């Protein structure tokens, strides 16, 4: 049951993102705002991925070392 609930959440999330993508041409004169928001979101996601990899890298190294030896 939980997997079905999770699928519905992702389904509605994708639908809402799609609807929001049509709102962007309305604010076309504010293209710099779109650029700044997109750049900020991309930078934030990259920062989170890099942080997660830095936190997990010691454990990944130890697991690989145990597998190899």
Secondary structure, 3 states (H helix, E strand, C coil): CHHHHHHHHHHHHHHHHHHHHHHHHHHHHHHHHHHHHHHHHHHHHHHHHHHHHHHHHHHHHHHHHHHHC
